[in-house]
Amino acid sequence: MNIESIPSFTEPAKKLWSAIPAEIRKRLLSNVWCGACSHEVTITNFTGVVKSGDLLLVGKCAECHGDVARLIEPQ
C-alpha cells in the first residue's frame, strides 16, 4: 500500500497524518504489534480517525490478515 495515499481518513486524522514526515510514517506502519502473530508487523488496508486527540490507525496484519491497530500520540 502506498503510504502517501490516505484511504478513508477523517479530516482531523488526515491533518495529523500529513504532519508526520514520510519516513516516520513508513516506520510507524511497519512497526505494529499483532497479537495473533506475537511480533511486529506491517499494517495494511488501514483507516484513520482521531480519538481523544490521538491518531488511531485500524487495519489488517500483513501476515495473518487479522485486525491490528496503531495509536499515534501527537508531539
Buried (B, 14 or more C-beta within 10 A) or exposed (E): EEBEEBEEBEEEBBEBBEEBEEEEBBEBBEEBBBEEBEEEBBBBEBBBBBEEEEBBBBBBBBBEEEEBEBEBEEE
